[in-house]
């Protein structure tokens, strides 16, 4: 062996940029984790159950991706701290290139009937949990001027009947995202909001199950007032979600937001997303109310529920 050959340095493979994605067990989070892993990121995939993490590892590895599952429950501060420490030990000074806050839950209830404990829980997951995760990982993001990508909902632009628990939490998350975007500018950290519209995921099956649970928890008085219209709304929502876009449309938007030198502040994605965003910004309230009432099968006539039936006021 020649001297020059012996002295030639061995090049180490470049370290993959790190991405942290929460809520990766299924649906949008799973699609995001696999898409980022396949595109060259070392993905730390937040899951609540180890078996979900192992399934992700196997699928990512089939496409040459690098994925490490991390036990992460966004409502458990100890879990968040432990996950952040594990990621920090792995990435070292390289930091985290992108944090994708995706974990979230849905819930529908009439505002008059929603148990306050349920309302508090959805905010714990969809708002407070997202802030807690962001706070824990920001030092790692700041280390490499990474970015934060928050997966919200088209619901942060418009409200739906019986959707107040979900959409109000998404409105709150969107406003936090906007404030954070301005606060992190001095460090060159982009903060992006992804606004999915109708997406077909495993959550479609949950809509029916959750609706049945809500109906079982309603009082007889609540059922008398809202049972019929709530069921009509649920049927329409399931129909629409069943023909929604593939979750990968969201994952592709997340990838664009992660890679683009100057990403957009918001990405509207999924079936009917642009139309709904346009209507929410253009249509007067009364007109938009009429559209949503028709869309979700609610009584069209104002005051219809107060009309006498057989001479007796309802």
SULDA-V587585 format. One record per residue. N is the residue number from 1. PHI is phi in radians with two decimals (none if undefined). D_FIRST is the distance of its C-alpha to the first C-alpha in Angstrom with 1 decimal. Layout:
# SULDA-V587585
{{N | PHI | D_FIRST} {N | PHI | D_FIRST}}
This chain:
# SULDA-V587585
{{1 | none | 0.0} {2 | -1.23 | 3.8} {3 | -1.07 | 6.7} {4 | -1.13 | 8.4} {5 | -1.19 | 6.5} {6 | -1.16 | 6.8} {7 | -1.51 | 10.3} {8 | -1.16 | 11.4} {9 | -1.20 | 14.4} {10 | -1.53 | 15.4} {11 | -1.43 | 18.7} {12 | -1.46 | 21.5} {13 | -1.09 | 24.1} {14 | -1.10 | 27.2} {15 | -1.22 | 30.0} {16 | -1.27 | 32.9} {17 | -1.11 | 36.2} {18 | -1.57 | 38.6} {19 | -2.27 | 42.0} {20 | -1.93 | 44.8} {21 | -2.20 | 47.4} {22 | -1.69 | 50.6} {23 | 1.12 | 52.7} {24 | -1.73 | 50.1} {25 | -1.10 | 51.7} {26 | -2.77 | 53.3} {27 | 1.01 | 54.5} {28 | -1.10 | 53.4} {29 | -1.07 | 51.1} {30 | -1.08 | 49.2} {31 | -1.07 | 48.8} {32 | -1.14 | 47.6} {33 | -1.07 | 45.0} {34 | -1.22 | 43.6} {35 | -1.12 | 43.6} {36 | -1.14 | 41.8} {37 | -1.10 | 39.2} {38 | -1.21 | 38.6} {39 | -1.77 | 38.3} {40 | 1.78 | 35.4} {41 | -1.61 | 37.3} {42 | -1.54 | 36.8} {43 | -1.62 | 40.4} {44 | -1.74 | 42.3} {45 | -1.68 | 45.2} {46 | -1.31 | 48.4} {47 | -2.36 | 50.3} {48 | -1.77 | 53.1} {49 | -2.27 | 52.2} {50 | -1.06 | 48.9} {51 | -1.10 | 49.3} {52 | -1.18 | 49.5} {53 | -1.15 | 46.2} {54 | -1.13 | 44.4} {55 | -1.09 | 45.8} {56 | -1.15 | 44.4} {57 | -1.02 | 40.9} {58 | -1.10 | 40.9} {59 | -1.20 | 42.2} {60 | -1.13 | 39.8} {61 | -1.15 | 36.8} {62 | -1.10 | 37.8} {63 | -1.84 | 37.3} {64 | 1.33 | 34.1} {65 | -1.53 | 36.0} {66 | -1.98 | 35.5} {67 | -2.43 | 38.9} {68 | -2.12 | 40.0} {69 | -1.28 | 43.6} {70 | -2.31 | 45.6} {71 | -1.21 | 49.1} {72 | -2.61 | 51.3} {73 | -1.94 | 55.0} {74 | -1.19 | 56.3} {75 | -1.68 | 59.6} {76 | -2.07 | 58.1} {77 | -1.09 | 57.0} {78 | -1.13 | 55.2} {79 | -1.09 | 53.2} {80 | -1.14 | 52.3} {81 | -1.07 | 51.2} {82 | -1.11 | 49.1} {83 | -1.09 | 47.4} {84 | -1.11 | 46.7} {85 | -1.15 | 45.2} {86 | -1.11 | 42.9} {87 | -1.16 | 41.7} {88 | -1.05 | 41.3} {89 | -1.08 | 39.1} {90 | -1.38 | 36.9} {91 | -1.56 | 36.6} {92 | 1.04 | 36.8} {93 | -1.23 | 37.0} {94 | -1.20 | 36.2} {95 | 1.26 | 39.8} {96 | -1.98 | 41.5} {97 | -1.31 | 41.4} {98 | -2.67 | 44.5} {99 | -1.90 | 47.3} {100 | -1.90 | 49.3} {101 | -1.48 | 52.7} {102 | -2.00 | 53.9} {103 | -0.93 | 55.6} {104 | -3.07 | 59.3} {105 | -2.32 | 62.3} {106 | -1.92 | 65.3} {107 | -2.90 | 69.0} {108 | -2.18 | 72.3} {109 | -2.80 | 75.7} {110 | -1.14 | 79.0} {111 | -1.02 | 79.1} {112 | -1.12 | 82.4} {113 | -1.93 | 81.2} {114 | -1.08 | 77.5} {115 | -1.12 | 77.2} {116 | -1.09 | 76.0} {117 | -1.11 | 73.5} {118 | -1.17 | 71.8} {119 | -1.11 | 71.9} {120 | -1.11 | 70.3} {121 | -1.14 | 67.6} {122 | -1.16 | 66.4} {123 | -1.24 | 66.2} {124 | -1.03 | 64.2} {125 | -1.42 | 61.6} {126 | -1.45 | 61.8} {127 | -2.17 | 62.4} {128 | -1.12 | 62.0} {129 | -1.11 | 58.9} {130 | -1.16 | 57.2} {131 | -1.15 | 58.0} {132 | -1.08 | 56.7} {133 | -1.15 | 53.4} {134 | -1.06 | 53.0} {135 | -1.05 | 53.9} {136 | -1.19 | 51.3} {137 | -1.74 | 48.4} {138 | -1.04 | 49.3} {139 | -1.02 | 47.3} {140 | -1.27 | 44.1} {141 | -1.23 | 45.2} {142 | -1.10 | 46.0} {143 | -1.05 | 42.5} {144 | -2.26 | 41.0} {145 | 0.86 | 44.1} {146 | -1.32 | 44.2} {147 | -2.58 | 47.3} {148 | -2.00 | 50.0} {149 | -2.08 | 51.1} {150 | -1.79 | 54.4} {151 | -1.62 | 55.7} {152 | -1.78 | 59.4} {153 | -2.90 | 61.9} {154 | -1.07 | 64.1} {155 | -1.11 | 66.8} {156 | -1.37 | 66.1} {157 | -1.93 | 68.0} {158 | -2.66 | 70.9} {159 | -1.79 | 72.8} {160 | -2.12 | 73.7} {161 | -1.07 | 76.8} {162 | 1.21 | 76.0} {163 | -1.75 | 72.5} {164 | -0.96 | 73.3} {165 | -1.00 | 71.1} {166 | -1.28 | 68.0} {167 | -1.19 | 68.5} {168 | -1.16 | 69.9} {169 | -1.19 | 66.7} {170 | -1.27 | 64.6} {171 | -1.09 | 66.8} {172 | -1.07 | 66.1} {173 | -1.11 | 62.4} {174 | -1.14 | 62.4} {175 | -1.20 | 64.3} {176 | -1.12 | 61.9} {177 | -1.03 | 59.0} {178 | -1.14 | 60.8} {179 | -1.10 | 61.4} {180 | -1.09 | 57.8} {181 | -1.02 | 56.6} {182 | -1.31 | 58.5} {183 | -1.19 | 57.7} {184 | -1.65 | 53.9} {185 | -0.97 | 53.8} {186 | -1.02 | 53.1} {187 | -1.75 | 49.7} {188 | 1.19 | 48.7} {189 | -1.80 | 49.1} {190 | -1.37 | 50.5} {191 | -2.17 | 53.0} {192 | -2.14 | 53.7} {193 | -1.95 | 56.4} {194 | -1.72 | 56.0} {195 | -2.08 | 59.4} {196 | -1.24 | 59.3} {197 | -1.73 | 62.6} {198 | -1.45 | 63.1} {199 | -2.12 | 60.0} {200 | -1.55 | 60.0} {201 | -2.39 | 58.5} {202 | -1.09 | 59.3} {203 | -1.14 | 61.7} {204 | -1.04 | 64.1} {205 | -1.14 | 65.0} {206 | -1.20 | 65.4} {207 | -1.02 | 68.0} {208 | -1.14 | 70.4} {209 | -1.10 | 69.8} {210 | -1.17 | 70.2} {211 | -1.13 | 73.3} {212 | -1.12 | 74.8} {213 | -1.13 | 74.0} {214 | -1.09 | 75.7} {215 | -1.07 | 78.7} {216 | -1.24 | 79.0} {217 | -1.60 | 79.0} {218 | -1.20 | 81.6} {219 | -1.30 | 85.1} {220 | -0.94 | 87.9} {221 | -1.15 | 89.0} {222 | -1.09 | 85.5} {223 | -1.11 | 85.4} {224 | -1.11 | 88.8} {225 | -1.35 | 87.7} {226 | -2.15 | 84.2} {227 | -0.93 | 83.4} {228 | -1.15 | 84.1} {229 | -1.23 | 82.4} {230 | -1.12 | 79.4} {231 | -1.15 | 78.9} {232 | -1.11 | 79.3} {233 | -1.06 | 76.6} {234 | -1.08 | 74.3} {235 | -1.05 | 74.8} {236 | -1.11 | 74.0} {237 | -1.13 | 70.9} {238 | -1.15 | 69.5} {239 | -1.02 | 70.3} {240 | -1.20 | 68.4} {241 | -1.15 | 65.4} {242 | -1.16 | 65.1} {243 | -1.94 | 64.5} {244 | -1.33 | 62.2} {245 | -1.31 | 58.8} {246 | -1.18 | 55.6} {247 | -0.99 | 54.0} {248 | -1.17 | 50.9} {249 | -1.15 | 52.9} {250 | -1.26 | 53.0} {251 | -1.06 | 49.3} {252 | -1.17 | 48.5} {253 | -1.17 | 50.7} {254 | -1.09 | 49.0} {255 | -1.07 | 45.6} {256 | -1.08 | 47.0} {257 | -1.13 | 48.5} {258 | -1.33 | 45.2} {259 | -1.73 | 43.2} {260 | -1.09 | 45.7} {261 | -1.05 | 45.4} {262 | -2.28 | 49.2} {263 | -1.23 | 50.5} {264 | -1.18 | 54.2} {265 | -1.34 | 56.2} {266 | -2.41 | 57.5} {267 | -2.20 | 56.5} {268 | -1.61 | 59.3} {269 | -2.36 | 58.0} {270 | 1.67 | 59.4} {271 | -0.96 | 62.5} {272 | 1.20 | 65.5} {273 | -1.07 | 63.6} {274 | -1.17 | 64.3} {275 | -1.11 | 67.9} {276 | -1.12 | 68.6} {277 | -1.10 | 67.1} {278 | -1.13 | 69.2} {279 | -1.09 | 72.4} {280 | -1.09 | 71.9} {281 | -1.57 | 71.7} {282 | -1.88 | 74.4} {283 | -1.26 | 77.1} {284 | -1.04 | 80.0} {285 | -0.94 | 80.2} {286 | -1.10 | 83.2} {287 | -1.16 | 81.7} {288 | -1.17 | 78.4} {289 | -1.02 | 80.3} {290 | -1.08 | 82.1} {291 | -1.11 | 78.9} {292 | -1.24 | 77.3} {293 | -1.06 | 80.6} {294 | -1.16 | 80.6} {295 | -1.06 | 76.9} {296 | -1.82 | 77.2} {297 | 1.23 | 80.6} {298 | -1.49 | 82.6} {299 | -0.97 | 86.4} {300 | -1.41 | 86.9} {301 | -1.47 | 90.2} {302 | -1.12 | 90.3} {303 | 1.44 | 92.4} {304 | -1.04 | 92.3} {305 | -1.25 | 91.8} {306 | -1.64 | 94.9} {307 | -1.26 | 97.2} {308 | -1.10 | 100.1} {309 | -2.04 | 99.7} {310 | 0.96 | 103.1} {311 | 1.43 | 104.7} {312 | -2.01 | 102.6} {313 | -1.19 | 100.0} {314 | -1.48 | 96.6}}
